[in-house]
């Protein structure tokens, strides 16, 4: 039963964490509207579309992760009661796979930040500057939220291994 508790606590923490994607999405969307309504300069007007796109992307990520993890809480209980050992094995496998995916994220996102910074430096037009700056801001948010999610899944994985070794299905 302890493994079910650990899994549900992890899923609840993920649901809480994904709300930050949604909050930042709302801020990006509000910034887009603000630049649209109040932007007087060419650079300010150039931020409208990049901020809108970033806001929509973050909202999509946030809502997708929110509903996925929210449904996992009840799915965990059903899977656990059907076969506790299979549930533990599947969660360990899923956590291992997710940890490997984060390795890619932590290499790709900084690369995107570097490319966006180079855009700002070498392409001196308002649109590309706005795209570069907005991309950097969005990628930093993704790194912040995913950094905490990575630490959480790493701890979750270690807890799963410990509980299984102790026979705490």
N, CA and C atoms as an extended XYZ file, in Angstrom:
507
Properties=species:S:1:pos:R:3:atomname:S:1:resname:S:1:resid:I:1 pbc="F F F"
N         0.828       -1.201        0.000 N   UNK     1
C         0.000        0.000        0.000 CA  UNK     1
C         0.867        1.259        0.000 C   UNK     1
N         2.092        1.114        0.538 N   UNK     2
C         2.972        2.276        0.596 CA  UNK     2
C         3.353        2.758       -0.797 C   UNK     2
N         3.490        1.832       -1.746 N   UNK     3
C         3.875        2.212       -3.102 CA  UNK     3
C         2.759        3.035       -3.757 C   UNK     3
N         1.521        2.710       -3.463 N   UNK     4
C         0.389        3.492       -3.988 CA  UNK     4
C         0.419        4.902       -3.417 C   UNK     4
N         0.694        5.018       -2.134 N   UNK     5
C         0.766        6.335       -1.483 CA  UNK     5
C         1.876        7.184       -2.105 C   UNK     5
N         3.037        6.581       -2.331 N   UNK     6
C         4.175        7.285       -2.938 CA  UNK     6
C         3.813        7.760       -4.344 C   UNK     6
N         3.182        6.883       -5.116 N   UNK     7
C         2.802        7.220       -6.493 CA  UNK     7
C         1.778        8.350       -6.517 C   UNK     7
N         0.790        8.280       -5.648 N   UNK     8
C        -0.240        9.323       -5.625 CA  UNK     8
C         0.319       10.665       -5.151 C   UNK     8
N         1.232       10.637       -4.195 N   UNK     9
C         1.860       11.886       -3.740 CA  UNK     9
C         2.657       12.522       -4.874 C   UNK     9
N         3.375       11.687       -5.643 N   UNK    10
C         4.127       12.203       -6.781 CA  UNK    10
C         3.183       12.839       -7.801 C   UNK    10
N         2.090       12.153       -8.126 N   UNK    11
C         1.142       12.672       -9.119 CA  UNK    11
C         0.506       13.980       -8.637 C   UNK    11
N         0.182       14.072       -7.368 N   UNK    12
C        -0.391       15.311       -6.827 CA  UNK    12
C         0.609       16.463       -6.904 C   UNK    12
N         1.876       16.171       -6.632 N   UNK    13
C         2.911       17.205       -6.747 CA  UNK    13
C         3.067       17.646       -8.196 C   UNK    13
N         2.949       16.713       -9.136 N   UNK    14
C         3.023       17.055      -10.559 CA  UNK    14
C         1.853       17.937      -10.969 C   UNK    14
N         0.658       17.634      -10.464 N   UNK    15
C        -0.524       18.457      -10.772 CA  UNK    15
C        -0.289       19.883      -10.279 C   UNK    15
N         0.250       20.012       -9.085 N   UNK    16
C         0.544       21.343       -8.550 CA  UNK    16
C         1.577       22.056       -9.422 C   UNK    16
N         2.626       21.357       -9.795 N   UNK    17
C         3.714       21.945      -10.578 CA  UNK    17
C         3.264       22.415      -11.949 C   UNK    17
N         2.392       21.648      -12.582 N   UNK    18
C         1.960       22.020      -13.943 CA  UNK    18
C         1.121       23.296      -13.939 C   UNK    18
N         0.589       23.645      -12.808 N   UNK    19
C        -0.165       24.900      -12.723 CA  UNK    19
C         0.731       26.103      -13.014 C   UNK    19
N         2.032       25.956      -12.785 N   UNK    20
C         2.945       27.053      -13.072 CA  UNK    20
C         3.064       27.299      -14.574 C   UNK    20
N         2.992       26.234      -15.380 N   UNK    21
C         2.951       26.426      -16.829 CA  UNK    21
C         1.727       27.257      -17.201 C   UNK    21
N         0.599       26.945      -16.574 N   UNK    22
C        -0.648       27.649      -16.872 CA  UNK    22
C        -0.564       29.102      -16.418 C   UNK    22
N        -0.008       29.346      -15.248 N   UNK    23
C         0.138       30.715      -14.745 CA  UNK    23
C         1.025       31.534      -15.677 C   UNK    23
N         2.172       30.977      -16.071 N   UNK    24
C         3.060       31.699      -16.981 CA  UNK    24
C         2.427       31.878      -18.357 C   UNK    24
N         1.630       30.905      -18.781 N   UNK    25
C         0.919       31.039      -20.057 CA  UNK    25
C        -0.020       32.232      -20.010 C   UNK    25
N        -0.731       32.367      -18.913 N   UNK    26
C        -1.647       33.502      -18.758 CA  UNK    26
C        -0.872       34.817      -18.780 C   UNK    26
N         0.288       34.831      -18.139 N   UNK    27
C         1.115       36.043      -18.139 CA  UNK    27
C         1.604       36.386      -19.548 C   UNK    27
N         2.030       35.386      -20.311 N   UNK    28
C         2.454       35.626      -21.689 CA  UNK    28
C         1.282       36.128      -22.535 C   UNK    28
N         0.122       35.524      -22.369 N   UNK    29
C        -1.047       35.956      -23.129 CA  UNK    29
C        -1.447       37.386      -22.745 C   UNK    29
N        -1.371       37.691      -21.460 N   UNK    30
C        -1.670       39.056      -21.009 CA  UNK    30
C        -0.653       40.046      -21.571 C   UNK    30
N         0.611       39.637      -21.610 N   UNK    31
C         1.643       40.507      -22.189 CA  UNK    31
C         1.366       40.747      -23.670 C   UNK    31
N         0.936       39.711      -24.373 N   UNK    32
C         0.606       39.861      -25.789 CA  UNK    32
C        -0.520       40.875      -25.984 C   UNK    32
N        -1.545       40.747      -25.167 N   UNK    33
C        -2.661       41.703      -25.241 CA  UNK    33
C        -2.178       43.101      -24.872 C   UNK    33
N        -1.330       43.180      -23.865 N   UNK    34
C        -0.786       44.482      -23.454 CA  UNK    34
C         0.014       45.135      -24.567 C   UNK    34
N         0.879       44.364      -25.239 N   UNK    35
C         1.640       44.920      -26.361 CA  UNK    35
C         0.719       45.304      -27.514 C   UNK    35
N        -0.337       44.537      -27.713 N   UNK    36
C        -1.288       44.835      -28.782 CA  UNK    36
C        -2.042       46.140      -28.504 C   UNK    36
N        -2.458       46.319      -27.248 N   UNK    37
C        -3.243       47.498      -26.890 CA  UNK    37
C        -2.383       48.737      -26.639 C   UNK    37
N        -1.219       48.551      -26.057 N   UNK    38
C        -0.426       49.689      -25.609 CA  UNK    38
C         0.863       49.909      -26.392 C   UNK    38
N         1.238       48.931      -27.213 N   UNK    39
C         2.505       49.030      -27.929 CA  UNK    39
C         2.516       50.166      -28.937 C   UNK    39
N         3.449       51.061      -28.798 N   UNK    40
C         3.562       52.210      -29.710 CA  UNK    40
C         4.750       52.069      -30.660 C   UNK    40
N         5.813       51.437      -30.176 N   UNK    41
C         7.010       51.317      -31.003 CA  UNK    41
C         6.936       50.047      -31.853 C   UNK    41
N         7.805       49.992      -32.843 N   UNK    42
C         7.851       48.823      -33.714 CA  UNK    42
C         8.258       47.574      -32.929 C   UNK    42
N         9.192       47.736      -31.995 N   UNK    43
C         9.630       46.598      -31.182 CA  UNK    43
C         8.501       46.104      -30.281 C   UNK    43
N         7.769       47.011      -29.661 N   UNK    44
C         6.652       46.615      -28.803 CA  UNK    44
C         5.597       45.857      -29.604 C   UNK    44
N         5.302       46.317      -30.795 N   UNK    45
C         4.316       45.640      -31.652 CA  UNK    45
C         4.836       44.284      -32.120 C   UNK    45
N         6.138       44.141      -32.232 N   UNK    46
C         6.729       42.879      -32.674 CA  UNK    46
C         6.554       41.772      -31.642 C   UNK    46
N         6.302       42.128      -30.397 N   UNK    47
C         6.129       41.126      -29.339 CA  UNK    47
C         4.744       40.483      -29.346 C   UNK    47
N         3.785       41.040      -30.024 N   UNK    48
C         2.405       40.545      -29.962 CA  UNK    48
C         2.323       39.065      -30.332 C   UNK    48
N         2.784       38.709      -31.513 N   UNK    49
C         2.663       37.326      -31.993 CA  UNK    49
C         3.569       36.366      -31.216 C   UNK    49
N         4.857       36.683      -31.000 N   UNK    50
C         5.684       35.736      -30.226 CA  UNK    50
C         5.147       35.469      -28.823 C   UNK    50
N         4.656       36.507      -28.159 N   UNK    51
C         4.102       36.309      -26.812 CA  UNK    51
C         2.828       35.464      -26.867 C   UNK    51
N         2.018       35.685      -27.893 N   UNK    52
C         0.795       34.906      -28.065 CA  UNK    52
C         1.136       33.429      -28.300 C   UNK    52
N         2.084       33.189      -29.183 N   UNK    53
C         2.500       31.808      -29.483 CA  UNK    53
C         3.086       31.139      -28.238 C   UNK    53
N         3.968       31.833      -27.538 N   UNK    54
C         4.569       31.272      -26.324 CA  UNK    54
C         3.493       30.976      -25.279 C   UNK    54
N         2.557       31.892      -25.126 N   UNK    55
C         1.466       31.688      -24.171 CA  UNK    55
C         0.624       30.477      -24.524 C   UNK    55
N         0.315       30.327      -25.799 N   UNK    56
C        -0.481       29.179      -26.236 CA  UNK    56
C         0.293       27.861      -26.062 C   UNK    56
N         1.589       27.891      -26.361 N   UNK    57
C         2.405       26.685      -26.166 CA  UNK    57
C         2.471       26.293      -24.690 C   UNK    57
N         2.732       27.267      -23.824 N   UNK    58
C         2.792       26.974      -22.388 CA  UNK    58
C         1.433       26.511      -21.851 C   UNK    58
N         0.357       27.093      -22.367 N   UNK    59
C        -0.984       26.684      -21.938 CA  UNK    59
C        -1.252       25.244      -22.367 C   UNK    59
N        -0.861       24.907      -23.585 N   UNK    60
C        -1.046       23.546      -24.082 CA  UNK    60
C        -0.259       22.546      -23.243 C   UNK    60
N         1.001       22.878      -22.966 N   UNK    61
C         1.834       22.010      -22.129 CA  UNK    61
C         1.214       21.872      -20.738 C   UNK    61
N         0.856       22.998      -20.152 N   UNK    62
C         0.308       22.993      -18.792 CA  UNK    62
C        -0.987       22.213      -18.675 C   UNK    62
N        -1.927       22.466      -19.581 N   UNK    63
C        -3.210       21.764      -19.504 CA  UNK    63
C        -3.045       20.278      -19.803 C   UNK    63
N        -2.201       19.961      -20.773 N   UNK    64
C        -1.962       18.556      -21.099 CA  UNK    64
C        -1.387       17.800      -19.920 C   UNK    64
N        -0.371       18.359      -19.297 N   UNK    65
C         0.239       17.710      -18.140 CA  UNK    65
C        -0.699       17.686      -16.936 C   UNK    65
N        -1.466       18.751      -16.770 N   UNK    66
C        -2.391       18.829      -15.636 CA  UNK    66
C        -3.410       17.689      -15.704 C   UNK    66
N        -4.076       17.562      -16.848 N   UNK    67
C        -5.123       16.545      -16.953 CA  UNK    67
C        -4.551       15.127      -16.979 C   UNK    67
N        -3.379       14.964      -17.575 N   UNK    68
C        -2.734       13.651      -17.580 CA  UNK    68
C        -2.407       13.208      -16.161 C   UNK    68
N        -1.783       14.090      -15.394 N   UNK    69
C        -1.396       13.724      -14.029 CA  UNK    69
C        -2.591       13.640      -13.089 C   UNK    69
N        -3.596       14.458      -13.341 N   UNK    70
C        -4.810       14.407      -12.518 CA  UNK    70
C        -5.487       13.039      -12.671 C   UNK    70
N        -5.552       12.552      -13.909 N   UNK    71
C        -6.190       11.251      -14.129 CA  UNK    71
C        -5.329       10.102      -13.600 C   UNK    71
N        -4.025       10.309      -13.526 N   UNK    72
C        -3.136        9.258      -13.008 CA  UNK    72
C        -3.448        8.921      -11.557 C   UNK    72
N        -3.885        9.896      -10.792 N   UNK    73
C        -4.138        9.666       -9.365 CA  UNK    73
C        -5.147        8.533       -9.194 C   UNK    73
N        -6.242        8.562       -9.944 N   UNK    74
C        -7.245        7.499       -9.833 CA  UNK    74
C        -6.795        6.231      -10.565 C   UNK    74
N        -6.076        6.400      -11.689 N   UNK    75
C        -5.589        5.231      -12.423 CA  UNK    75
C        -4.593        4.435      -11.584 C   UNK    75
N        -3.788        5.130      -10.801 N   UNK    76
C        -2.826        4.449       -9.947 CA  UNK    76
C        -3.539        3.492       -8.992 C   UNK    76
N        -4.609        3.969       -8.391 N   UNK    77
C        -5.322        3.141       -7.428 CA  UNK    77
C        -5.907        1.896       -8.097 C   UNK    77
N        -6.511        2.080       -9.262 N   UNK    78
C        -7.088        0.936       -9.982 CA  UNK    78
C        -6.003       -0.069      -10.354 C   UNK    78
N        -4.903        0.434      -10.914 N   UNK    79
C        -3.815       -0.457      -11.338 CA  UNK    79
C        -3.208       -1.178      -10.143 C   UNK    79
N        -3.070       -0.477       -9.044 N   UNK    80
C        -2.488       -1.083       -7.844 CA  UNK    80
C        -3.363       -2.225       -7.328 C   UNK    80
N        -4.672       -2.006       -7.298 N   UNK    81
C        -5.581       -3.028       -6.770 CA  UNK    81
C        -5.728       -4.203       -7.723 C   UNK    81
N        -5.476       -4.000       -9.000 N   UNK    82
C        -5.517       -5.123       -9.952 CA  UNK    82
C        -4.309       -6.023       -9.778 C   UNK    82
N        -3.121       -5.417       -9.700 N   UNK    83
C        -1.887       -6.198       -9.546 CA  UNK    83
C        -0.787       -5.268       -9.019 C   UNK    83
N        -0.540       -5.346       -7.735 N   UNK    84
C         0.406       -4.438       -7.078 CA  UNK    84
C         1.828       -4.593       -7.624 C   UNK    84
N         2.252       -5.818       -7.869 N   UNK    85
C         3.618       -6.044       -8.367 CA  UNK    85
C         3.784       -5.485       -9.778 C   UNK    85
N         2.794       -5.709      -10.630 N   UNK    86
C         2.853       -5.190      -12.002 CA  UNK    86
C         2.811       -3.662      -11.989 C   UNK    86
N         2.020       -3.103      -11.079 N   UNK    87
C         1.954       -1.641      -10.953 CA  UNK    87
C         3.324       -1.079      -10.577 C   UNK    87
N         3.961       -1.703       -9.605 N   UNK    88
C         5.284       -1.234       -9.165 CA  UNK    88
C         6.292       -1.334      -10.302 C   UNK    88
N         6.282       -2.442      -11.017 N   UNK    89
C         7.210       -2.607      -12.145 CA  UNK    89
C         6.956       -1.576      -13.246 C   UNK    89
N         5.692       -1.342      -13.554 N   UNK    90
C         5.379       -0.379      -14.618 CA  UNK    90
C         5.762        1.049      -14.214 C   UNK    90
N         5.587        1.379      -12.954 N   UNK    91
C         5.958        2.719      -12.493 CA  UNK    91
C         7.472        2.910      -12.487 C   UNK    91
N         8.194        1.870      -12.109 N   UNK    92
C         9.657        1.955      -12.137 CA  UNK    92
C        10.135        2.134      -13.578 C   UNK    92
N         9.562        1.375      -14.489 N   UNK    93
C         9.922        1.487      -15.907 CA  UNK    93
C         9.575        2.865      -16.454 C   UNK    93
N         8.390        3.366      -16.103 N   UNK    94
C         7.965        4.694      -16.576 CA  UNK    94
C         8.870        5.780      -16.018 C   UNK    94
N         9.221        5.680      -14.741 N   UNK    95
C        10.093        6.686      -14.127 CA  UNK    95
C        11.481        6.662      -14.756 C   UNK    95
N        12.004        5.481      -15.040 N   UNK    96
C        13.310        5.374      -15.703 CA  UNK    96
C        13.270        6.041      -17.080 C   UNK    96
N        12.205        5.767      -17.827 N   UNK    97
C        12.054        6.367      -19.155 CA  UNK    97
C        11.958        7.882      -19.093 C   UNK    97
N        11.216        8.375      -18.118 N   UNK    98
C        11.063        9.823      -17.958 CA  UNK    98
C        12.389       10.467      -17.595 C   UNK    98
N        13.166        9.820      -16.739 N   UNK    99
C        14.480       10.354      -16.367 CA  UNK    99
C        15.392       10.448      -17.592 C   UNK    99
N        15.327        9.477      -18.477 N   UNK   100
C        16.130        9.522      -19.705 CA  UNK   100
C        15.677       10.661      -20.610 C   UNK   100
N        14.363       10.918      -20.671 N   UNK   101
C        13.842       12.018      -21.486 CA  UNK   101
C        14.335       13.368      -20.977 C   UNK   101
N        14.457       13.503      -19.678 N   UNK   102
C        14.935       14.768      -19.118 CA  UNK   102
C        16.372       15.056      -19.522 C   UNK   102
N        17.159       14.029      -19.743 N   UNK   103
C        18.528       14.223      -20.222 CA  UNK   103
C        18.505       14.974      -21.547 C   UNK   103
N        17.585       14.595      -22.419 N   UNK   104
C        17.436       15.260      -23.715 CA  UNK   104
C        16.959       16.696      -23.514 C   UNK   104
N        15.962       16.870      -22.650 N   UNK   105
C        15.411       18.211      -22.398 CA  UNK   105
C        16.502       19.162      -21.927 C   UNK   105
N        17.337       18.690      -21.014 N   UNK   106
C        18.368       19.560      -20.450 CA  UNK   106
C        19.534       19.810      -21.389 C   UNK   106
N        19.535       19.161      -22.540 N   UNK   107
C        20.512       19.474      -23.580 CA  UNK   107
C        19.891       20.325      -24.679 C   UNK   107
N        18.658       20.023      -25.042 N   UNK   108
C        17.991       20.725      -26.141 CA  UNK   108
C        17.588       22.145      -25.748 C   UNK   108
N        16.995       22.305      -24.581 N   UNK   109
C        16.507       23.629      -24.170 CA  UNK   109
C        17.646       24.651      -24.072 C   UNK   109
N        18.771       24.344      -23.443 N   UNK   110
C        19.868       25.324      -23.445 CA  UNK   110
C        20.377       25.629      -24.857 C   UNK   110
N        20.359       24.640      -25.737 N   UNK   111
C        20.765       24.884      -27.119 CA  UNK   111
C        19.816       25.863      -27.791 C   UNK   111
N        18.527       25.709      -27.548 N   UNK   112
C        17.538       26.638      -28.101 CA  UNK   112
C        17.776       28.045      -27.553 C   UNK   112
N        18.109       28.143      -26.279 N   UNK   113
C        18.396       29.451      -25.672 CA  UNK   113
C        19.600       30.104      -26.356 C   UNK   113
N        20.638       29.329      -26.609 N   UNK   114
C        21.834       29.865      -27.268 CA  UNK   114
C        21.494       30.341      -28.680 C   UNK   114
N        20.727       29.549      -29.419 N   UNK   115
C        20.331       29.939      -30.774 CA  UNK   115
C        19.498       31.220      -30.738 C   UNK   115
N        18.572       31.305      -29.798 N   UNK   116
C        17.747       32.517      -29.676 CA  UNK   116
C        18.607       33.724      -29.322 C   UNK   116
N        19.603       33.535      -28.471 N   UNK   117
C        20.508       34.639      -28.117 CA  UNK   117
C        21.306       35.085      -29.343 C   UNK   117
N        21.735       34.127      -30.138 N   UNK   118
C        22.461       34.479      -31.369 CA  UNK   118
C        21.564       35.232      -32.354 C   UNK   118
N        20.292       34.879      -32.388 N   UNK   119
C        19.339       35.623      -33.227 CA  UNK   119
C        19.301       37.091      -32.819 C   UNK   119
N        19.248       37.310      -31.521 N   UNK   120
C        19.185       38.682      -31.008 CA  UNK   120
C        20.433       39.463      -31.410 C   UNK   120
N        21.572       38.795      -31.346 N   UNK   121
C        22.845       39.462      -31.629 CA  UNK   121
C        23.022       39.736      -33.121 C   UNK   121
N        22.716       38.739      -33.966 N   UNK   122
C        23.072       38.846      -35.370 CA  UNK   122
C        21.960       39.323      -36.302 C   UNK   122
N        20.710       39.201      -35.907 N   UNK   123
C        19.615       39.680      -36.751 CA  UNK   123
C        18.965       40.854      -36.036 C   UNK   123
N        19.226       42.018      -36.562 N   UNK   124
C        18.839       43.244      -35.873 CA  UNK   124
C        17.528       43.807      -36.425 C   UNK   124
N        16.464       42.992      -36.354 N   UNK   125
C        15.141       43.500      -36.713 CA  UNK   125
C        14.225       43.300      -35.500 C   UNK   125
N        13.238       44.157      -35.343 N   UNK   126
C        12.355       44.050      -34.171 CA  UNK   126
C        11.659       42.690      -34.050 C   UNK   126
N        11.213       42.141      -35.157 N   UNK   127
C        10.494       40.865      -35.101 CA  UNK   127
C        11.391       39.743      -34.586 C   UNK   127
N        12.595       39.638      -35.142 N   UNK   128
C        13.496       38.567      -34.719 CA  UNK   128
C        14.005       38.787      -33.296 C   UNK   128
N        14.166       40.030      -32.909 N   UNK   129
C        14.542       40.321      -31.518 CA  UNK   129
C        13.456       39.874      -30.551 C   UNK   129
N        12.213       40.205      -30.901 N   UNK   130
C        11.079       39.803      -30.059 CA  UNK   130
C        10.958       38.287      -29.998 C   UNK   130
N        11.158       37.620      -31.132 N   UNK   131
C        11.106       36.157      -31.155 CA  UNK   131
C        12.212       35.578      -30.279 C   UNK   131
N        13.413       36.098      -30.404 N   UNK   132
C        14.538       35.602      -29.607 CA  UNK   132
C        14.323       35.798      -28.117 C   UNK   132
N        13.921       36.979      -27.732 N   UNK   133
C        13.727       37.279      -26.307 CA  UNK   133
C        12.568       36.471      -25.725 C   UNK   133
N        11.487       36.360      -26.475 N   UNK   134
C        10.345       35.572      -26.009 CA  UNK   134
C        10.710       34.093      -25.898 C   UNK   134
N        11.461       33.598      -26.856 N   UNK   135
C        11.896       32.199      -26.820 CA  UNK   135
C        12.767       31.938      -25.605 C   UNK   135
N        13.690       32.838      -25.333 N   UNK   136
C        14.554       32.679      -24.161 CA  UNK   136
C        13.713       32.668      -22.878 C   UNK   136
N        12.773       33.583      -22.774 N   UNK   137
C        11.917       33.643      -21.581 CA  UNK   137
C        11.118       32.353      -21.414 C   UNK   137
N        10.544       31.861      -22.508 N   UNK   138
C         9.756       30.635      -22.437 CA  UNK   138
C        10.635       29.435      -22.071 C   UNK   138
N        11.804       29.354      -22.641 N   UNK   139
C        12.701       28.234      -22.360 CA  UNK   139
C        13.188       28.262      -20.907 C   UNK   139
N        13.400       29.443      -20.368 N   UNK   140
C        13.800       29.557      -18.960 CA  UNK   140
C        12.678       29.041      -18.061 C   UNK   140
N        11.448       29.377      -18.394 N   UNK   141
C        10.306       28.886      -17.618 CA  UNK   141
C        10.234       27.363      -17.703 C   UNK   141
N        10.423       26.828      -18.898 N   UNK   142
C        10.407       25.376      -19.065 CA  UNK   142
C        11.521       24.735      -18.243 C   UNK   142
N        12.709       25.336      -18.253 N   UNK   143
C        13.812       24.800      -17.448 CA  UNK   143
C        13.500       24.848      -15.949 C   UNK   143
N        12.909       25.945      -15.505 N   UNK   144
C        12.575       26.064      -14.079 CA  UNK   144
C        11.574       24.999      -13.646 C   UNK   144
N        10.487       24.875      -14.395 N   UNK   145
C         9.448       23.916      -14.018 CA  UNK   145
C         9.941       22.482      -14.218 C   UNK   145
N        10.603       22.226      -15.340 N   UNK   146
C        11.105       20.874      -15.583 CA  UNK   146
C        12.251       20.507      -14.646 C   UNK   146
N        13.011       21.484      -14.205 N   UNK   147
C        14.074       21.205      -13.242 CA  UNK   147
C        13.515       20.666      -11.943 C   UNK   147
N        12.450       21.270      -11.473 N   UNK   148
C        11.828       20.773      -10.239 CA  UNK   148
C        11.125       19.438      -10.492 C   UNK   148
N        10.525       19.290      -11.679 N   UNK   149
C         9.865       18.020      -12.012 CA  UNK   149
C        10.898       16.891      -12.108 C   UNK   149
N        12.062       17.202      -12.656 N   UNK   150
C        13.124       16.202      -12.748 CA  UNK   150
C        13.567       15.761      -11.359 C   UNK   150
N        13.772       16.711      -10.482 N   UNK   151
C        14.177       16.373       -9.114 CA  UNK   151
C        13.097       15.534       -8.426 C   UNK   151
N        11.842       15.867       -8.703 N   UNK   152
C        10.734       15.148       -8.083 CA  UNK   152
C        10.650       13.706       -8.612 C   UNK   152
N        10.803       13.518       -9.917 N   UNK   153
C        10.702       12.150      -10.460 CA  UNK   153
C        11.916       11.318      -10.066 C   UNK   153
N        13.053       11.979       -9.903 N   UNK   154
C        14.249       11.268       -9.439 CA  UNK   154
C        14.035       10.761       -8.009 C   UNK   154
N        13.485       11.611       -7.158 N   UNK   155
C        13.187       11.205       -5.779 CA  UNK   155
C        12.109       10.126       -5.759 C   UNK   155
N        11.106       10.274       -6.625 N   UNK   156
C        10.029        9.289       -6.738 CA  UNK   156
C        10.591        7.935       -7.156 C   UNK   156
N        11.473        7.936       -8.135 N   UNK   157
C        12.105        6.706       -8.615 CA  UNK   157
C        12.869        6.022       -7.476 C   UNK   157
N        13.631        6.805       -6.733 N   UNK   158
C        14.391        6.238       -5.607 CA  UNK   158
C        13.464        5.671       -4.539 C   UNK   158
N        12.341        6.372       -4.291 N   UNK   159
C        11.365        5.866       -3.324 CA  UNK   159
C        10.748        4.556       -3.807 C   UNK   159
N        10.433        4.489       -5.091 N   UNK   160
C         9.854        3.257       -5.648 CA  UNK   160
C        10.811        2.086       -5.458 C   UNK   160
N        12.072        2.310       -5.803 N   UNK   161
C        13.074        1.253       -5.660 CA  UNK   161
C        13.193        0.819       -4.206 C   UNK   161
N        13.227        1.781       -3.300 N   UNK   162
C        13.349        1.482       -1.864 CA  UNK   162
C        12.146        0.687       -1.369 C   UNK   162
N        10.954        1.118       -1.747 N   UNK   163
C         9.728        0.435       -1.289 CA  UNK   163
C         9.671       -0.987       -1.843 C   UNK   163
N        10.017       -1.164       -3.110 N   UNK   164
C         9.999       -2.498       -3.715 CA  UNK   164
C        11.015       -3.407       -3.030 C   UNK   164
N        12.199       -2.885       -2.754 N   UNK   165
C        13.244       -3.684       -2.087 CA  UNK   165
C        12.818       -4.120       -0.677 C   UNK   165
N        12.066       -3.236       -0.034 N   UNK   166
C        11.603       -3.547        1.326 CA  UNK   166
C        10.353       -4.424        1.314 C   UNK   166
N         9.825       -4.675        0.105 N   UNK   167
C         8.624       -5.502       -0.008 CA  UNK   167
C         7.361       -4.770        0.411 C   UNK   167
N         7.346       -3.457        0.223 N   UNK   168
C         6.212       -2.633        0.657 CA  UNK   168
C         5.159       -2.417       -0.392 C   UNK   168
N         4.899       -3.426       -1.227 N   UNK   169
C         3.833       -3.291       -2.235 CA  UNK   169
C         2.547       -3.073       -1.516 C   UNK   169
